[in-house]
Every structure is written in C-alpha cells, then in structure tokens.
Amino acid sequence: MATRDKREYLTTTPVPKLILSLSVPTILSMLVTAIYNTADTFFVSRVSTDLDISTAATAAVGLSFTVMAIIQAIGFFCGHGSGNYLSRMLGRGDMKEANEMASTGFALALIIGFTMAILGNIYMPSIAAFLGPDSAQSLIYTEDYLSIILWGAPFMMAQFVINNQLRFQGSAIYAMIGLMSGAVINMILDPLLILGFHMEVKGAAIATVSGQIMSFIVLLAGTKHGGNIRLKPSNVKLNPHYLLEILNGGAPSLCRQGLAAVSTFLLNKQAGSFGGDAAIAGMSITTRVIMMMASALIGFGQGYQPVCSFNYGAGLKNRVKEGYWFCVKYATVFLCIVGAICFYFAPDVIAIFNKKPEVIAVGKVALRWQSVTLPLSGILVISNMMLQSIGKGVKASITASARNGIFFIPLIFILPQIFGVLGVEMTQAWADICSLMVTVPLAFSELRQFDVEMGKEL
C-alpha cells in the first residue's frame, strides 16, 4: 500500500472497522508470543521427574524474567518512542522526519543491546545471585538461562523496534508475520532441546534467542515491502532532537516495562522470603498466565495506537476519541469473561505447569486475586496507550508507572508483612485498583480537551 493510500485508509475508514482490521493481526501475534513465552515455563517444569529439581528450574526462569523485562523495556522504549513520532509525522505528511526517526530508533536499540549483552555476561555471577534464587540449584539454572538470553538482547530489542514501527505505519500484517515466525521457531525448539536433547534451561534459552533472531530477520525484510519506511544507515541521526522525541514517546513504555522488571524482582524476593522456591514458582506461573490472558488486550490496544497517533497528527481528534471508547467497552467485556474462567479453573491452570502441591497452593490464590481485577486492565491499558500515542509523555508515564511502580512497590513491602504469603498473592490486584484512581482522571482530562478543541473548530 502506497503512503498516500495508507493516509486515506487510516483517516477515512470507519473507526471500529479500522481498529479491528489492524488489531486482529496484533492480537494473533501477541497471543502466539505469550504462548511461546509460557512454553519455556511449561517445558522447563518437565526437566526432571524430581519435583524439587523441576521447581528450581521453573523458579530460575521466573527469576530471569526480570532481566528479560528490562530488555523488553528498552526495546519498547526505542520502538514506541520512534514509532509514535514517525506515525504523527506521516499524519502530517513529513516523510523526512519519519524516515530519519525510524533509522535512529533502530540504531539506538542495537547499540544498547550489544552493550547490555557484553556487560551482562561479564557480570553474570553477580547478576544471577542478585536476583535471589532460594537454592544452589536455582542459582545454577539462572546463570545457565541468562548467559544465553543476554546474547540475544540486541536482536530482541531491535525486533521490538521494527515491529512497533511497522504497526505505527499501518502495516500490522508484516508485524504479525515477524513475531509469529519467531514464535513458531521457539515452540518447535523448546521440546526438542529441553526434552529431546536434555539441555534443560539452556535449551529453553537457545530456543528463545533463536526465535528472536528469526523475528528480527523477517521483520527487517518487512521494512522493504508494502510502502514501509526503509531503514538506512544514512538516515541515522543520534542528535538531541530525535533522542528527546524518543524519550518523550518511549518514556511511558520504559516506565511500564522497566517497572515490570522491578516489580517482578521484588515479587520474587518477597515470594522467596515467605515461601521459598515453591512460592517463586507459583507466582512465576501466575505472572505468565495473566500475561497470556492480557496479551489479547494488548494486541487490541496496539491496533488502536496507529489509529490514535495518525489521526491525532492529522487533527482528527473525533476519531481518536471514538476509537478510545470502542476499545475500552469491548476490552472490558472480554476481560470479564476471561477473568471468570481463570478464577474458576485456577488450580487446574497452575497444575498444568507444576503439580507440586505447594506451588499450586500459592499459584491458585494469586491467580484468583488477579482474575478479579483483570477487567480493570481494559481502561488502564487503553488509557495509557491513548496518552502515549498523542504525545502526552508525562501523563502517559504516570499512568504507566502506577500499576507496577507507584502502588505495587510499596504494597509488595507492606502487605506480606501483614498477611505473609497471602500478601504477596494479593499485591498486584490491589495495585490495579489503586491505579484506576490515577489513570481515569488523567485520561478523561485529555478527552475533555478534545471536546473543547472540536467545539472551537465548529
């Protein structure tokens, strides 16, 4: 689709139809990605018939998720920061700015990724110990897993950048194909390497990195087709203008994903303190399951983001607002259904990954708490995406920080001291409730401003 045709498509197609057409590919890709992220936990839990060893391996993957969340945070920082800006520039018809921003965001991710890979492996023993494994076996597994994952950091970060840039150009199909190709590779290699070749957590890490490299290659090829912006070294401009725009547009993602890493680290620490490896494993499984359930919501929101940013740049704020309410309404209904299913079948869901009674006991309670507040994620996520896509970096950063930072961090220290393991299990649910009280006023203030500006135009 040529650039002119894309502009007409994004600014004239009925909003519900447009969001659905863009969100179906992103929902599919997010679901597949969530499944293959969960696949590591599933197959690693079967490295041994000894439940203690399987629990240690599951805990190690959960502990390593903190580092993976940091890698994702930086990738989304560069991807959303550059993608939001280039989409608004395309909406205004400024191709030069859009082209330079695309290449600059990509180059920045590669530089940070290679730096993190080298330094991370140099200091691997200290990093693994800092994450807080409860046993010597967990420590060994954590080092084995992370030492490989870190070498995939530049490819992981870069593919997040390209994926988001393609989405913000309206090329959701290319973005979906890129992510799904990596997911397929990962899901094929997981059982082959972990169970077939008995490589344990190393096999899981190799499968994950292989999938990320495949996604990177396919997504990079996607930039050369369909009228998408091509990434060129000559367009890289690491100057204050573009870096500040990436910071403004990407800071909410960095806050959201970065604080997810911090919250996961603190969650594992507190779970380990009050329940050992079994509690870490139970909370890790719950986290992965909720992420998988929420992936459809994120994909739906990602379908809204290019509609939001492009039309905002084109001055069509009525379409931005219409899309917001469409997404909030249907996302909430969907999450109510998913939450009810997770609540009822919580013990069975946890048992799929680990049958140790202590793990199930922790996981089922945590999953039920989070299932109750899962419907709140509709307005929380869509509001944050709307604020970020229209360039309201400060408000978006606050709403992004609320769930995993502003409220979660103090609660994860307070509630376990009062309720023990139950406090760990309920922390995320209470953080979601508190986040709602911050997010709604900030989002609605912008929606009211849209009404004022549209009234003046009339």
Secondary structure by P-SEA (a helix, b strand, c coil): ccaaaaaaaaccccaaaaaaaaaaaaaaaaaaaaaaaaaaaaaaaaccccaaaaaaaaaaaaaaaaaaaaaaaaaaaaaaaaaaaaaaaaaaccaaaaaaaaaaaaaaaaaaaaaaaaaaaaaaaaaaaaaccccaaaaaaaaaaaaaaaaaaaaaaaaaaaaaaaaaacaaaaaaaaaaaaaaaaaaaccccccccccaaaaaaaaaaaaaaaaaaaaaaaaaccccbbbbcccccccaaaaaaaaaacaaaaaaaaaaaaaaaaaaaaaaacccaaaaaaaaaaaaaaaaaaaaaaaaaaaaaaaaaaaaaacaaaaaaaaaaaaaaaaaaaaaaaaaaaaaaaaaaaaaccccaaaaaaaaaaaaaaaaacccaaaaaaaaaaaaaacaaaaaaaaaaccccccaaaaaaccccccaaaaaaaaaaaaaaaaaacaaaaaaaaaaaaaaaaaaac
